[in-house]
Amino acid sequence: MSVAGFLAHSGLAAARDQQRTAAAIATEQDVLTALFALRRQLGHANNNLNQATRALHLGLAPEDLDATIAAVHRAADGVRQVTARMTNPD
């Protein structure tokens, strides 16, 4: 499902559910915003890791490899936090 399709589907589902509070909807929007930001970060990190791998295969020392690995760890921690927030919303 595309991002636009997901957002449309989610918006329609939310509109149909009259039992949900504005706070619950706002929390879900915050979670979705965080997930999309993490998705972007992981995409950038993936690109950097591919470039680093290519450099390593050529026998070169890639620049900023440690920073890229740290960014991957931060994004993974962010995914863990968002997942915990989704499974334990209290």
C-alpha positions, -999 to +999 in steps of 0.1 A: +000+000+000+014+034-009+018+061+018-010+082+002-033+051+001-025+043+038-032+079+049-065+079+029-075+045+044-066+056+079-084+089+076-116+072+064-114+046+091-110+073+118-139+093+104-162+062+107-152+055+143-173+079+164-161+063+197-125+075+194-116+107+212-096+136+198-068+127+222-066+091+208-066+104+172-038+130+181-017+102+197-020+081+166-011+110+144+020+116+166+030+079+163+025+080+125+045+112+122+073+096+142+072+064+121+074+083+088+104+104+102+121+071+112+114+057+078+132+086+062+161+083+085+165+046+078+164+053+041+192+078+044+212+054+066+206+026+041+220+048+013+251+057+034+256+020+044+255+010+007+281+036-002+303+025+028+300-012+017+310-003-018+340+017-005+350-012+018+349-037-012+372-013-031+396-013-001+388+023+008+381+036+043+346+052+040+341+086+056+318+089+085+311+052+088+309+055+126+284+084+123+263+063+099+263+033+122+254+056+151+225+070+130+212+035+124+213+027+161+194+060+169+168+051+143+164+016+156+160+030+191+134+053+178+115+024+162+117+005+196+103+036+214+074+041+189+066+004+190+065+005+228+043+035+226+019+018+203+017-014+223+016+004+257-001+037+251-005+045+288 
